[in-house]
Amino acid sequence: AALCLGFICVLLAMHFVLEIPLHSPIFTISGLTGGWLVNLLAGRWNAQASRLDDARLTAYREINAALSAATLEMSRLGQELRNWDSSLDWWNKPHLQAIVKWQTIPGRFQKEWERSQDSYLKFLVAFQSTALLFWDLEKLRLVLYDENMALGGEWSDFSSFLMVEVAANPKGPKDAQHVAALRARAQAMSSRLLDVSTYLHDFGVALQNHTMGPLAGFDLPERKPQLPHKTLNDVAVEQCSRPQVKAPAAGPIKEDNVSVVKV
């Protein structure tokens, strides 16, 4: 549209400013040549836009497949913890000890955790390989990264606590106090896993709206969780509103009575 408008302005300037008659051969040749150039450039622009759309759709399919797998693995681990939490009162029963050894619980959970992190890493690599096509989503991707890093620290604390507890009581929870402590840790961990898995879901909705929204003519609505749960956008807004810690200004300082200049 801009090319056509510019070309029309040139033709009008030739007629009214340079006073070239409309029936002049120069005017005719200029019009034909300009029209051909406009069509050529417009065709190249449309072809480039079409290739970009094709690349974005191909990347979307790969990222969405990896994202779905990561969401599934994290949700599965959270469900495993919830199931284990509901069975804690029964671990001292001989028939349950015969089915599943108490000592195997930490290793089983750790394998599930590693599977979920492996899936998350595959999603991250898939997105990063074509991040330029989805640059508007980079802020949300960084929030996801921060949340998963925090989740890793919390999982490490939970796993360490569980291993110590199992080592100290190899046949099962010692008493009701130990059961309550294990249950509180498991519930807190499963809640965090649920939060992060829903953040992955939110990212999938944002990815679909970014890719498919212009084609469909509308966007999928954002999830509306009940408090205290949040959406990925809520967490992103909170991170942006946090006060930034400023680095100290460079200047002379004294150490051991000697003047030193920071560089």
Salt bridges, closest charged atoms under 4 A:
ASP53 OD1 - ARG56 NH1 3.50
GLU73 OE2 - ARG76 NH1 3.25
GLU73 OE2 - ARG115 NH2 3.16
GLU80 OE1 - ARG108 NH2 3.81
ASP85 OD1 - ARG183 NE 2.63
ASP89 OD2 - ARG183 NH2 3.51
ASP118 OD2 - LYS122 NZ 3.48
ASP136 OD2 - HIS210 NE2 3.74
GLU138 OE2 - ARG141 NH2 2.65
GLU147 OE1 - ARG192 NH2 3.37
GLU154 OE1 - ARG192 NE 2.87
GLU165 OE2 - HIS178 NE2 3.84
ASP175 OD1 - HIS178 ND1 2.78
ASP195 OD1 - HIS229 ND1 2.93
ASP202 OD2 - ARG223 NH2 2.66
GLU238 OE2 - LYS230 NZ 2.93
